Amino acid sequence: MLVTIDLDKCAGHARCYAVAAEYFDIDDDGYAAAARVIVPEGAENLAIEAVAACPERAIQICEASEESKSA
């Protein structure tokens, strides 16, 4: 599953990291360190929780067709 983060919207709350630290990298100030995250099969629920946890709505799950285009 491909997850994208709008780095311009990220406000450094680090809630994505709190939910799924193994998939979301943050910098020293709590801001997302990568605009794209690959979440492996079986961990989709963590990605969904991270999307819901972001108060800035900076995180989105890409459709399968978008994921295959970027691969």
mmCIF file as Biopython writes it, N, C-alpha, C and O atoms, coordinates in Angstrom:
data_model
#
loop_
_atom_site.group_PDB
_atom_site.id
_atom_site.type_symbol
_atom_site.label_atom_id
_atom_site.label_alt_id
_atom_site.label_comp_id
_atom_site.label_asym_id
_atom_site.label_entity_id
_atom_site.label_seq_id
_atom_site.pdbx_PDB_ins_code
_atom_site.Cartn_x
_atom_site.Cartn_y
_atom_site.Cartn_z
_atom_site.occupancy
_atom_site.B_iso_or_equiv
_atom_site.auth_seq_id
_atom_site.auth_asym_id
_atom_site.pdbx_PDB_model_num
ATOM 1   N N  . MET A ? 1  ? 0.856  -1.165 0.000   1.0 0.0 1  A 1 
ATOM 2   C CA . MET A ? 1  ? 0.000  0.000  0.000   1.0 0.0 1  A 1 
ATOM 3   C C  . MET A ? 1  ? 0.903  1.229  0.000   1.0 0.0 1  A 1 
ATOM 4   O O  . MET A ? 1  ? 1.850  1.326  0.781   1.0 0.0 1  A 1 
ATOM 5   N N  . LEU A ? 2  ? 0.588  2.162  -0.892  1.0 0.0 2  A 1 
ATOM 6   C CA . LEU A ? 2  ? 1.340  3.407  -0.951  1.0 0.0 2  A 1 
ATOM 7   C C  . LEU A ? 2  ? 0.604  4.484  -0.169  1.0 0.0 2  A 1 
ATOM 8   O O  . LEU A ? 2  ? -0.594 4.700  -0.353  1.0 0.0 2  A 1 
ATOM 9   N N  . VAL A ? 3  ? 1.338  5.149  0.700   1.0 0.0 3  A 1 
ATOM 10  C CA . VAL A ? 3  ? 0.801  6.248  1.495   1.0 0.0 3  A 1 
ATOM 11  C C  . VAL A ? 3  ? 1.620  7.485  1.149   1.0 0.0 3  A 1 
ATOM 12  O O  . VAL A ? 3  ? 2.849  7.433  1.111   1.0 0.0 3  A 1 
ATOM 13  N N  . THR A ? 4  ? 0.936  8.593  0.897   1.0 0.0 4  A 1 
ATOM 14  C CA . THR A ? 4  ? 1.647  9.834  0.611   1.0 0.0 4  A 1 
ATOM 15  C C  . THR A ? 4  ? 1.408  10.836 1.735   1.0 0.0 4  A 1 
ATOM 16  O O  . THR A ? 4  ? 0.359  10.847 2.379   1.0 0.0 4  A 1 
ATOM 17  N N  . ILE A ? 5  ? 2.407  11.667 1.942   1.0 0.0 5  A 1 
ATOM 18  C CA . ILE A ? 5  ? 2.328  12.705 2.966   1.0 0.0 5  A 1 
ATOM 19  C C  . ILE A ? 5  ? 2.603  14.041 2.295   1.0 0.0 5  A 1 
ATOM 20  O O  . ILE A ? 5  ? 3.634  14.220 1.647   1.0 0.0 5  A 1 
ATOM 21  N N  . ASP A ? 6  ? 1.690  14.964 2.452   1.0 0.0 6  A 1 
ATOM 22  C CA . ASP A ? 6  ? 1.880  16.319 1.945   1.0 0.0 6  A 1 
ATOM 23  C C  . ASP A ? 6  ? 2.759  17.049 2.958   1.0 0.0 6  A 1 
ATOM 24  O O  . ASP A ? 6  ? 2.295  17.477 4.015   1.0 0.0 6  A 1 
ATOM 25  N N  . LEU A ? 7  ? 4.026  17.180 2.615   1.0 0.0 7  A 1 
ATOM 26  C CA . LEU A ? 7  ? 4.985  17.761 3.553   1.0 0.0 7  A 1 
ATOM 27  C C  . LEU A ? 7  ? 4.687  19.227 3.856   1.0 0.0 7  A 1 
ATOM 28  O O  . LEU A ? 7  ? 5.099  19.744 4.894   1.0 0.0 7  A 1 
ATOM 29  N N  . ASP A ? 8  ? 3.977  19.894 2.955   1.0 0.0 8  A 1 
ATOM 30  C CA . ASP A ? 8  ? 3.587  21.285 3.209   1.0 0.0 8  A 1 
ATOM 31  C C  . ASP A ? 8  ? 2.489  21.383 4.262   1.0 0.0 8  A 1 
ATOM 32  O O  . ASP A ? 8  ? 2.389  22.385 4.971   1.0 0.0 8  A 1 
ATOM 33  N N  . LYS A ? 9  ? 1.663  20.339 4.362   1.0 0.0 9  A 1 
ATOM 34  C CA . LYS A ? 9  ? 0.579  20.328 5.353   1.0 0.0 9  A 1 
ATOM 35  C C  . LYS A ? 9  ? 1.035  19.807 6.712   1.0 0.0 9  A 1 
ATOM 36  O O  . LYS A ? 9  ? 0.441  20.133 7.740   1.0 0.0 9  A 1 
ATOM 37  N N  . CYS A ? 10 ? 2.089  18.999 6.713   1.0 0.0 10 A 1 
ATOM 38  C CA . CYS A ? 10 ? 2.564  18.397 7.959   1.0 0.0 10 A 1 
ATOM 39  C C  . CYS A ? 10 ? 2.963  19.496 8.937   1.0 0.0 10 A 1 
ATOM 40  O O  . CYS A ? 10 ? 3.748  20.383 8.602   1.0 0.0 10 A 1 
ATOM 41  N N  . ALA A ? 11 ? 2.417  19.428 10.144  1.0 0.0 11 A 1 
ATOM 42  C CA . ALA A ? 11 ? 2.696  20.435 11.172  1.0 0.0 11 A 1 
ATOM 43  C C  . ALA A ? 11 ? 3.562  19.891 12.306  1.0 0.0 11 A 1 
ATOM 44  O O  . ALA A ? 11 ? 3.761  20.567 13.315  1.0 0.0 11 A 1 
ATOM 45  N N  . GLY A ? 12 ? 4.075  18.674 12.145  1.0 0.0 12 A 1 
ATOM 46  C CA . GLY A ? 12 ? 5.005  18.135 13.124  1.0 0.0 12 A 1 
ATOM 47  C C  . GLY A ? 12 ? 4.388  17.563 14.383  1.0 0.0 12 A 1 
ATOM 48  O O  . GLY A ? 12 ? 5.047  17.509 15.421  1.0 0.0 12 A 1 
ATOM 49  N N  . HIS A ? 13 ? 3.135  17.134 14.316  1.0 0.0 13 A 1 
ATOM 50  C CA . HIS A ? 13 ? 2.496  16.538 15.489  1.0 0.0 13 A 1 
ATOM 51  C C  . HIS A ? 13 ? 3.039  15.140 15.796  1.0 0.0 13 A 1 
ATOM 52  O O  . HIS A ? 13 ? 2.953  14.676 16.933  1.0 0.0 13 A 1 
ATOM 53  N N  . ALA A ? 14 ? 3.598  14.469 14.782  1.0 0.0 14 A 1 
ATOM 54  C CA . ALA A ? 14 ? 4.194  13.129 14.905  1.0 0.0 14 A 1 
ATOM 55  C C  . ALA A ? 14 ? 3.184  12.057 15.297  1.0 0.0 14 A 1 
ATOM 56  O O  . ALA A ? 14 ? 3.565  11.026 15.851  1.0 0.0 14 A 1 
ATOM 57  N N  . ARG A ? 15 ? 1.933  12.278 15.026  1.0 0.0 15 A 1 
ATOM 58  C CA . ARG A ? 15 ? 0.922  11.273 15.372  1.0 0.0 15 A 1 
ATOM 59  C C  . ARG A ? 15 ? 1.023  10.047 14.471  1.0 0.0 15 A 1 
ATOM 60  O O  . ARG A ? 15 ? 0.728  8.934  14.907  1.0 0.0 15 A 1 
ATOM 61  N N  . CYS A ? 16 ? 1.438  10.239 13.222  1.0 0.0 16 A 1 
ATOM 62  C CA . CYS A ? 16 ? 1.643  9.090  12.336  1.0 0.0 16 A 1 
ATOM 63  C C  . CYS A ? 16 ? 2.725  8.183  12.918  1.0 0.0 16 A 1 
ATOM 64  O O  . CYS A ? 16 ? 2.594  6.959  12.916  1.0 0.0 16 A 1 
ATOM 65  N N  . TYR A ? 17 ? 3.781  8.793  13.411  1.0 0.0 17 A 1 
ATOM 66  C CA . TYR A ? 17 ? 4.881  8.057  14.025  1.0 0.0 17 A 1 
ATOM 67  C C  . TYR A ? 17 ? 4.420  7.348  15.293  1.0 0.0 17 A 1 
ATOM 68  O O  . TYR A ? 17 ? 4.834  6.220  15.562  1.0 0.0 17 A 1 
ATOM 69  N N  . ALA A ? 18 ? 3.577  7.996  16.060  1.0 0.0 18 A 1 
ATOM 70  C CA . ALA A ? 18 ? 3.068  7.388  17.289  1.0 0.0 18 A 1 
ATOM 71  C C  . ALA A ? 18 ? 2.242  6.144  16.989  1.0 0.0 18 A 1 
ATOM 72  O O  . ALA A ? 18 ? 2.245  5.185  17.760  1.0 0.0 18 A 1 
ATOM 73  N N  . VAL A ? 19 ? 1.537  6.168  15.864  1.0 0.0 19 A 1 
ATOM 74  C CA . VAL A ? 19 ? 0.681  5.038  15.480  1.0 0.0 19 A 1 
ATOM 75  C C  . VAL A ? 19 ? 1.491  3.926  14.818  1.0 0.0 19 A 1 
ATOM 76  O O  . VAL A ? 19 ? 1.268  2.746  15.088  1.0 0.0 19 A 1 
ATOM 77  N N  . ALA A ? 20 ? 2.430  4.303  13.953  1.0 0.0 20 A 1 
ATOM 78  C CA . ALA A ? 20 ? 3.145  3.304  13.153  1.0 0.0 20 A 1 
ATOM 79  C C  . ALA A ? 20 ? 4.595  3.726  12.943  1.0 0.0 20 A 1 
ATOM 80  O O  . ALA A ? 20 ? 4.999  4.032  11.821  1.0 0.0 20 A 1 
ATOM 81  N N  . ALA A ? 21 ? 5.364  3.744  14.000  1.0 0.0 21 A 1 
ATOM 82  C CA . ALA A ? 21 ? 6.758  4.201  13.943  1.0 0.0 21 A 1 
ATOM 83  C C  . ALA A ? 21 ? 7.602  3.393  12.967  1.0 0.0 21 A 1 
ATOM 84  O O  . ALA A ? 21 ? 8.577  3.904  12.416  1.0 0.0 21 A 1 
ATOM 85  N N  . GLU A ? 22 ? 7.237  2.149  12.752  1.0 0.0 22 A 1 
ATOM 86  C CA . GLU A ? 22 ? 8.030  1.311  11.857  1.0 0.0 22 A 1 
ATOM 87  C C  . GLU A ? 22 ? 7.873  1.694  10.387  1.0 0.0 22 A 1 
ATOM 88  O O  . GLU A ? 22 ? 8.654  1.237  9.552   1.0 0.0 22 A 1 
ATOM 89  N N  . TYR A ? 23 ? 6.888  2.517  10.054  1.0 0.0 23 A 1 
ATOM 90  C CA . TYR A ? 23 ? 6.649  2.906  8.660   1.0 0.0 23 A 1 
ATOM 91  C C  . TYR A ? 23 ? 6.801  4.397  8.410   1.0 0.0 23 A 1 
ATOM 92  O O  . TYR A ? 23 ? 7.084  4.798  7.281   1.0 0.0 23 A 1 
ATOM 93  N N  . PHE A ? 24 ? 6.623  5.225  9.424   1.0 0.0 24 A 1 
ATOM 94  C CA . PHE A ? 24 ? 6.694  6.672  9.253   1.0 0.0 24 A 1 
ATOM 95  C C  . PHE A ? 24 ? 7.953  7.209  9.925   1.0 0.0 24 A 1 
ATOM 96  O O  . PHE A ? 24 ? 8.153  7.032  11.127  1.0 0.0 24 A 1 
ATOM 97  N N  . ASP A ? 25 ? 8.791  7.863  9.139   1.0 0.0 25 A 1 
ATOM 98  C CA . ASP A ? 25 ? 9.995  8.487  9.675   1.0 0.0 25 A 1 
ATOM 99  C C  . ASP A ? 25 ? 9.713  9.963  9.920   1.0 0.0 25 A 1 
ATOM 100 O O  . ASP A ? 25 ? 9.030  10.620 9.134   1.0 0.0 25 A 1 
ATOM 101 N N  . ILE A ? 26 ? 10.244 10.465 11.008  1.0 0.0 26 A 1 
ATOM 102 C CA . ILE A ? 26 ? 10.087 11.891 11.310  1.0 0.0 26 A 1 
ATOM 103 C C  . ILE A ? 26 ? 11.460 12.493 11.588  1.0 0.0 26 A 1 
ATOM 104 O O  . ILE A ? 26 ? 12.409 11.784 11.923  1.0 0.0 26 A 1 
ATOM 105 N N  . ASP A ? 27 ? 11.547 13.811 11.444  1.0 0.0 27 A 1 
ATOM 106 C CA . ASP A ? 27 ? 12.800 14.486 11.765  1.0 0.0 27 A 1 
ATOM 107 C C  . ASP A ? 27 ? 12.826 14.845 13.255  1.0 0.0 27 A 1 
ATOM 108 O O  . ASP A ? 27 ? 11.916 14.487 14.004  1.0 0.0 27 A 1 
ATOM 109 N N  . ASP A ? 28 ? 13.853 15.540 13.664  1.0 0.0 28 A 1 
ATOM 110 C CA . ASP A ? 28 ? 14.016 15.878 15.084  1.0 0.0 28 A 1 
ATOM 111 C C  . ASP A ? 28 ? 12.918 16.785 15.623  1.0 0.0 28 A 1 
ATOM 112 O O  . ASP A ? 28 ? 12.709 16.862 16.834  1.0 0.0 28 A 1 
ATOM 113 N N  . ASP A ? 29 ? 12.217 17.472 14.725  1.0 0.0 29 A 1 
ATOM 114 C CA . ASP A ? 29 ? 11.140 18.376 15.136  1.0 0.0 29 A 1 
ATOM 115 C C  . ASP A ? 29 ? 9.756  17.746 15.030  1.0 0.0 29 A 1 
ATOM 116 O O  . ASP A ? 29 ? 8.754  18.405 15.306  1.0 0.0 29 A 1 
ATOM 117 N N  . GLY A ? 30 ? 9.691  16.468 14.630  1.0 0.0 30 A 1 
ATOM 118 C CA . GLY A ? 30 ? 8.412  15.773 14.540  1.0 0.0 30 A 1 
ATOM 119 C C  . GLY A ? 30 ? 7.759  15.802 13.177  1.0 0.0 30 A 1 
ATOM 120 O O  . GLY A ? 30 ? 6.682  15.232 12.998  1.0 0.0 30 A 1 
ATOM 121 N N  . TYR A ? 31 ? 8.394  16.461 12.201  1.0 0.0 31 A 1 
ATOM 122 C CA . TYR A ? 31 ? 7.831  16.542 10.855  1.0 0.0 31 A 1 
ATOM 123 C C  . TYR A ? 31 ? 8.130  15.264 10.073  1.0 0.0 31 A 1 
ATOM 124 O O  . TYR A ? 31 ? 9.161  14.624 10.281  1.0 0.0 31 A 1 
ATOM 125 N N  . ALA A ? 32 ? 7.224  14.905 9.178   1.0 0.0 32 A 1 
ATOM 126 C CA . ALA A ? 32 ? 7.435  13.737 8.331   1.0 0.0 32 A 1 
ATOM 127 C C  . ALA A ? 32 ? 8.712  13.922 7.523   1.0 0.0 32 A 1 
ATOM 128 O O  . ALA A ? 32 ? 8.957  14.995 6.972   1.0 0.0 32 A 1 
ATOM 129 N N  . ALA A ? 33 ? 9.518  12.875 7.457   1.0 0.0 33 A 1 
ATOM 130 C CA . ALA A ? 33 ? 10.798 12.944 6.760   1.0 0.0 33 A 1 
ATOM 131 C C  . ALA A ? 33 ? 10.712 12.431 5.330   1.0 0.0 33 A 1 
ATOM 132 O O  . ALA A ? 33 ? 11.656 12.599 4.558   1.0 0.0 33 A 1 
ATOM 133 N N  . ALA A ? 34 ? 9.603  11.811 4.967   1.0 0.0 34 A 1 
ATOM 134 C CA . ALA A ? 34 ? 9.441  11.273 3.616   1.0 0.0 34 A 1 
ATOM 135 C C  . ALA A ? 34 ? 8.032  11.554 3.121   1.0 0.0 34 A 1 
ATOM 136 O O  . ALA A ? 34 ? 7.071  11.526 3.891   1.0 0.0 34 A 1 
ATOM 137 N N  . ALA A ? 35 ? 7.921  11.826 1.822   1.0 0.0 35 A 1 
ATOM 138 C CA . ALA A ? 35 ? 6.618  12.130 1.234   1.0 0.0 35 A 1 
ATOM 139 C C  . ALA A ? 35 ? 5.869  10.876 0.812   1.0 0.0 35 A 1 
ATOM 140 O O  . ALA A ? 35 ? 4.661  10.916 0.577   1.0 0.0 35 A 1 
ATOM 141 N N  . ARG A ? 36 ? 6.591  9.759  0.716   1.0 0.0 36 A 1 
ATOM 142 C CA . ARG A ? 36 ? 5.968  8.496  0.296   1.0 0.0 36 A 1 
ATOM 143 C C  . ARG A ? 36 ? 6.377  7.390  1.258   1.0 0.0 36 A 1 
ATOM 144 O O  . ARG A ? 36 ? 7.536  7.293  1.661   1.0 0.0 36 A 1 
ATOM 145 N N  . VAL A ? 37 ? 5.421  6.575  1.610   1.0 0.0 37 A 1 
ATOM 146 C CA . VAL A ? 37 ? 5.664  5.467  2.525   1.0 0.0 37 A 1 
ATOM 147 C C  . VAL A ? 37 ? 5.024  4.223  1.930   1.0 0.0 37 A 1 
ATOM 148 O O  . VAL A ? 37 ? 3.867  4.253  1.511   1.0 0.0 37 A 1 
ATOM 149 N N  . ILE A ? 38 ? 5.772  3.137  1.894   1.0 0.0 38 A 1 
ATOM 150 C CA . ILE A ? 38 ? 5.220  1.857  1.465   1.0 0.0 38 A 1 
ATOM 151 C C  . ILE A ? 38 ? 4.882  1.061  2.725   1.0 0.0 38 A 1 
ATOM 152 O O  . ILE A ? 38 ? 5.755  0.756  3.537   1.0 0.0 38 A 1 
ATOM 153 N N  . VAL A ? 39 ? 3.616  0.735  2.867   1.0 0.0 39 A 1 
ATOM 154 C CA . VAL A ? 39 ? 3.150  -0.061 3.999   1.0 0.0 39 A 1 
ATOM 155 C C  . VAL A ? 39 ? 2.885  -1.469 3.468   1.0 0.0 39 A 1 
ATOM 156 O O  . VAL A ? 39 ? 2.091  -1.636 2.542   1.0 0.0 39 A 1 
ATOM 157 N N  . PRO A ? 40 ? 3.529  -2.470 4.034   1.0 0.0 40 A 1 
ATOM 158 C CA . PRO A ? 40 ? 3.384  -3.824 3.510   1.0 0.0 40 A 1 
ATOM 159 C C  . PRO A ? 40 ? 1.999  -4.415 3.753   1.0 0.0 40 A 1 
ATOM 160 O O  . PRO A ? 40 ? 1.249  -3.990 4.632   1.0 0.0 40 A 1 
ATOM 161 N N  . GLU A ? 41 ? 1.701  -5.408 2.936   1.0 0.0 41 A 1 
ATOM 162 C CA . GLU A ? 41 ? 0.444  -6.132 3.089   1.0 0.0 41 A 1 
ATOM 163 C C  . GLU A ? 41 ? 0.364  -6.682 4.506   1.0 0.0 41 A 1 
ATOM 164 O O  . GLU A ? 41 ? 1.342  -7.212 5.035   1.0 0.0 41 A 1 
ATOM 165 N N  . GLY A ? 42 ? -0.786 -6.553 5.102   1.0 0.0 42 A 1 
ATOM 166 C CA . GLY A ? 42 ? -0.987 -7.012 6.464   1.0 0.0 42 A 1 
ATOM 167 C C  . GLY A ? 42 ? -0.896 -5.893 7.492   1.0 0.0 42 A 1 
ATOM 168 O O  . GLY A ? 42 ? -1.314 -6.058 8.639   1.0 0.0 42 A 1 
ATOM 169 N N  . ALA A ? 43 ? -0.347 -4.749 7.076   1.0 0.0 43 A 1 
ATOM 170 C CA . ALA A ? 43 ? -0.223 -3.615 7.993   1.0 0.0 43 A 1 
ATOM 171 C C  . ALA A ? 43 ? -1.101 -2.446 7.560   1.0 0.0 43 A 1 
ATOM 172 O O  . ALA A ? 43 ? -0.916 -1.318 8.017   1.0 0.0 43 A 1 
ATOM 173 N N  . GLU A ? 44 ? -2.049 -2.717 6.684   1.0 0.0 44 A 1 
ATOM 174 C CA . GLU A ? 44 ? -2.919 -1.664 6.162   1.0 0.0 44 A 1 
ATOM 175 C C  . GLU A ? 44 ? -3.674 -0.930 7.267   1.0 0.0 44 A 1 
ATOM 176 O O  . GLU A ? 44 ? -3.898 0.277  7.172   1.0 0.0 44 A 1 
ATOM 177 N N  . ASN A ? 45 ? -4.064 -1.651 8.307   1.0 0.0 45 A 1 
ATOM 178 C CA . ASN A ? 45 ? -4.808 -1.010 9.401   1.0 0.0 45 A 1 
ATOM 179 C C  . ASN A ? 45 ? -3.984 0.081  10.084  1.0 0.0 45 A 1 
ATOM 180 O O  . ASN A ? 45 ? -4.532 1.096  10.514  1.0 0.0 45 A 1 
ATOM 181 N N  . LEU A ? 46 ? -2.677 -0.126 10.182  1.0 0.0 46 A 1 
ATOM 182 C CA . LEU A ? 46 ? -1.818 0.906  10.768  1.0 0.0 46 A 1 
ATOM 183 C C  . LEU A ? 46 ? -1.810 2.157  9.896   1.0 0.0 46 A 1 
ATOM 184 O O  . LEU A ? 46 ? -1.827 3.276  10.409  1.0 0.0 46 A 1 
ATOM 185 N N  . ALA A ? 47 ? -1.784 1.967  8.581   1.0 0.0 47 A 1 
ATOM 186 C CA . ALA A ? 47 ? -1.819 3.114  7.671   1.0 0.0 47 A 1 
ATOM 187 C C  . ALA A ? 47 ? -3.132 3.867  7.816   1.0 0.0 47 A 1 
ATOM 188 O O  . ALA A ? 47 ? -3.146 5.097  7.839   1.0 0.0 47 A 1 
ATOM 189 N N  . ILE A ? 48 ? -4.218 3.145  7.912   1.0 0.0 48 A 1 
ATOM 190 C CA . ILE A ? 48 ? -5.535 3.766  8.074   1.0 0.0 48 A 1 
ATOM 191 C C  . ILE A ? 48 ? -5.597 4.529  9.397   1.0 0.0 48 A 1 
ATOM 192 O O  . ILE A ? 48 ? -6.149 5.627  9.454   1.0 0.0 48 A 1 
ATOM 193 N N  . GLU A ? 49 ? -5.037 3.956  10.450  1.0 0.0 49 A 1 
ATOM 194 C CA . GLU A ? 49 ? -5.001 4.640  11.750  1.0 0.0 49 A 1 
ATOM 195 C C  . GLU A ? 49 ? -4.149 5.908  11.687  1.0 0.0 49 A 1 
ATOM 196 O O  . GLU A ? 49 ? -4.493 6.921  12.297  1.0 0.0 49 A 1 
ATOM 197 N N  . ALA A ? 50 ? -3.040 5.852  10.950  1.0 0.0 50 A 1 
ATOM 198 C CA . ALA A ? 50 ? -2.180 7.031  10.812  1.0 0.0 50 A 1 
ATOM 199 C C  . ALA A ? 50 ? -2.899 8.147  10.066  1.0 0.0 50 A 1 
ATOM 200 O O  . ALA A ? 50 ? -2.788 9.315  10.437  1.0 0.0 50 A 1 
ATOM 201 N N  . VAL A ? 51 ? -3.632 7.792  9.021   1.0 0.0 51 A 1 
ATOM 202 C CA . VAL A ? 51 ? -4.419 8.787  8.279   1.0 0.0 51 A 1 
ATOM 203 C C  . VAL A ? 51 ? -5.414 9.452  9.225   1.0 0.0 51 A 1 
ATOM 204 O O  . VAL A ? 51 ? -5.547 10.676 9.235   1.0 0.0 51 A 1 
ATOM 205 N N  . ALA A ? 52 ? -6.103 8.651  10.009  1.0 0.0 52 A 1 
ATOM 206 C CA . ALA A ? 52 ? -7.113 9.181  10.930  1.0 0.0 52 A 1 
ATOM 207 C C  . ALA A ? 52 ? -6.486 10.022 12.046  1.0 0.0 52 A 1 
ATOM 208 O O  . ALA A ? 52 ? -7.118 10.948 12.554  1.0 0.0 52 A 1 
ATOM 209 N N  . ALA A ? 53 ? -5.258 9.704  12.423  1.0 0.0 53 A 1 
ATOM 210 C CA . ALA A ? 53 ? -4.607 10.406 13.531  1.0 0.0 53 A 1 
ATOM 211 C C  . ALA A ? 53 ? -4.052 11.772 13.140  1.0 0.0 53 A 1 
ATOM 212 O O  . ALA A ? 53 ? -3.798 12.604 14.012  1.0 0.0 53 A 1 
ATOM 213 N N  . CYS A ? 54 ? -3.862 12.015 11.860  1.0 0.0 54 A 1 
ATOM 214 C CA . CYS A ? 54 ? -3.241 13.267 11.418  1.0 0.0 54 A 1 
ATOM 215 C C  . CYS A ? 54 ? -4.241 14.418 11.469  1.0 0.0 54 A 1 
ATOM 216 O O  . CYS A ? 54 ? -5.198 14.433 10.695  1.0 0.0 54 A 1 
ATOM 217 N N  . PRO A ? 55 ? -4.039 15.383 12.369  1.0 0.0 55 A 1 
ATOM 218 C CA . PRO A ? 55 ? -4.990 16.491 12.481  1.0 0.0 55 A 1 
ATOM 219 C C  . PRO A ? 55 ? -4.941 17.447 11.293  1.0 0.0 55 A 1 
ATOM 220 O O  . PRO A ? 55 ? -5.880 18.211 11.073  1.0 0.0 55 A 1 
ATOM 221 N N  . GLU A ? 56 ? -3.862 17.408 10.536  1.0 0.0 56 A 1 
ATOM 222 C CA . GLU A ? 56 ? -3.718 18.299 9.379   1.0 0.0 56 A 1 
ATOM 223 C C  . GLU A ? 56 ? -4.229 17.656 8.089   1.0 0.0 56 A 1 
ATOM 224 O O  . GLU A ? 56 ? -4.269 18.301 7.041   1.0 0.0 56 A 1 
ATOM 225 N N  . ARG A ? 57 ? -4.614 16.395 8.170   1.0 0.0 57 A 1 
ATOM 226 C CA . ARG A ? 57 ? -5.061 15.636 6.994   1.0 0.0 57 A 1 
ATOM 227 C C  . ARG A ? 57 ? -3.990 15.643 5.901   1.0 0.0 57 A 1 
ATOM 228 O O  . ARG A ? 57 ? -4.296 15.784 4.717   1.0 0.0 57 A 1 
ATOM 229 N N  . ALA A ? 58 ? -2.743 15.492 6.313   1.0 0.0 58 A 1 
ATOM 230 C CA . ALA A ? 58 ? -1.611 15.515 5.392   1.0 0.0 58 A 1 
ATOM 231 C C  . ALA A ? 58 ? -1.305 14.145 4.800   1.0 0.0 58 A 1 
ATOM 232 O O  . ALA A ? 58 ? -0.517 14.039 3.861   1.0 0.0 58 A 1 
ATOM 233 N N  . ILE A ? 59 ? -1.919 13.098 5.338   1.0 0.0 59 A 1 
ATOM 234 C CA . ILE A ? 59 ? -1.613 11.733 4.920   1.0 0.0 59 A 1 
ATOM 235 C C  . ILE A ? 59 ? -2.772 11.179 4.107   1.0 0.0 59 A 1 
ATOM 236 O O  . ILE A ? 59 ? -3.935 11.314 4.486   1.0 0.0 59 A 1 
ATOM 237 N N  . GLN A ? 60 ? -2.433 10.548 2.972   1.0 0.0 60 A 1 
ATOM 238 C CA . GLN A ? 60 ? -3.454 9.935  2.127   1.0 0.0 60 A 1 
ATOM 239 C C  . GLN A ? 60 ? -2.997 8.557  1.691   1.0 0.0 60 A 1 
ATOM 240 O O  . GLN A ? 60 ? -1.807 8.307  1.500   1.0 0.0 60 A 1 
ATOM 241 N N  . ILE A ? 61 ? -3.960 7.674  1.538   1.0 0.0 61 A 1 
ATOM 242 C CA . ILE A ? 61 ? -3.702 6.358  0.979   1.0 0.0 61 A 1 
ATOM 243 C C  . ILE A ? 61 ? -4.006 6.439  -0.504  1.0 0.0 61 A 1 
ATOM 244 O O  . ILE A ? 61 ? -5.083 6.884  -0.901  1.0 0.0 61 A 1 
ATOM 245 N N  . CYS A ? 62 ? -3.052 6.007  -1.326  1.0 0.0 62 A 1 
ATOM 246 C CA . CYS A ? 62 ? -3.230 6.049  -2.776  1.0 0.0 62 A 1 
ATOM 247 C C  . CYS A ? 62 ? -4.004 4.829  -3.246  1.0 0.0 62 A 1 
ATOM 248 O O  . CYS A ? 62 ? -3.934 3.753  -2.651  1.0 0.0 62 A 1 
ATOM 249 N N  . GLU A ? 63 ? -4.729 5.022  -4.311  1.0 0.0 63 A 1 
ATOM 250 C CA . GLU A ? 63 ? -5.453 3.911  -4.920  1.0 0.0 63 A 1 
ATOM 251 C C  . GLU A ? 63 ? -4.446 2.934  -5.515  1.0 0.0 63 A 1 
ATOM 252 O O  . GLU A ? 63 ? -3.311 3.310  -5.805  1.0 0.0 63 A 1 
ATOM 253 N N  . ALA A ? 64 ? -4.854 1.697  -5.694  1.0 0.0 64 A 1 
ATOM 254 C CA . ALA A ? 64 ? -3.963 0.667  -6.223  1.0 0.0 64 A 1 
ATOM 255 C C  . ALA A ? 64 ? -3.415 1.059  -7.591  1.0 0.0 64 A 1 
ATOM 256 O O  . ALA A ? 64 ? -2.249 0.790  -7.881  1.0 0.0 64 A 1 
ATOM 257 N N  . SER A ? 65 ? -4.227 1.688  -8.436  1.0 0.0 65 A 1 
ATOM 258 C CA . SER A ? 65 ? -3.768 2.085  -9.765  1.0 0.0 65 A 1 
ATOM 259 C C  . SER A ? 65 ? -2.668 3.139  -9.670  1.0 0.0 65 A 1 
ATOM 260 O O  . SER A ? 65 ? -1.742 3.127  -10.482 1.0 0.0 65 A 1 
ATOM 261 N N  . GLU A ? 66 ? -2.745 4.047  -8.704  1.0 0.0 66 A 1 
ATOM 262 C CA . GLU A ? 66 ? -1.712 5.058  -8.505  1.0 0.0 66 A 1 
ATOM 263 C C  . GLU A ? 66 ? -0.427 4.412  -8.006  1.0 0.0 66 A 1 
ATOM 264 O O  . GLU A ? 66 ? 0.670  4.822  -8.387  1.0 0.0 66 A 1 
ATOM 265 N N  . GLU A ? 67 ? -0.565 3.404  -7.154  1.0 0.0 67 A 1 
ATOM 266 C CA . GLU A ? 67 ? 0.602  2.726  -6.603  1.0 0.0 67 A 1 
ATOM 267 C C  . GLU A ? 67 ? 1.374  2.023  -7.708  1.0 0.0 67 A 1 
ATOM 268 O O  . GLU A ? 67 ? 2.604  2.085  -7.733  1.0 0.0 67 A 1 
ATOM 269 N N  . SER A ? 68 ? 0.673  1.350  -8.632  1.0 0.0 68 A 1 
ATOM 270 C CA . SER A ? 68 ? 1.349  0.624  -9.698  1.0 0.0 68 A 1 
ATOM 271 C C  . SER A ? 68 ? 2.025  1.575  -10.678 1.0 0.0 68 A 1 
ATOM 272 O O  . SER A ? 68 ? 3.041  1.213  -11.273 1.0 0.0 68 A 1 
ATOM 273 N N  . LYS A ? 69 ? 1.491  2.776  -10.862 1.0 0.0 69 A 1 
ATOM 274 C CA . LYS A ? 69 ? 2.114  3.762  -11.742 1.0 0.0 69 A 1 
ATOM 275 C C  . LYS A ? 69 ? 3.437  4.246  -11.180 1.0 0.0 69 A 1 
ATOM 276 O O  . LYS A ? 69 ? 4.365  4.543  -11.933 1.0 0.0 69 A 1 
ATOM 277 N N  . SER A ? 70 ? 3.529  4.328  -9.872  1.0 0.0 70 A 1 
ATOM 278 C CA . SER A ? 70 ? 4.728  4.878  -9.249  1.0 0.0 70 A 1 
ATOM 279 C C  . SER A ? 70 ? 5.793  3.819  -8.991  1.0 0.0 70 A 1 
ATOM 280 O O  . SER A ? 70 ? 6.917  4.156  -8.618  1.0 0.0 70 A 1 
ATOM 281 N N  . ALA A ? 71 ? 5.465  2.573  -9.181  1.0 0.0 71 A 1 
ATOM 282 C CA . ALA A ? 71 ? 6.422  1.492  -8.906  1.0 0.0 71 A 1 
ATOM 283 C C  . ALA A ? 71 ? 7.451  1.354  -9.999  1.0 0.0 71 A 1 
ATOM 284 O O  . ALA A ? 71 ? 8.326  0.491  -9.919  1.0 0.0 71 A 1 
#
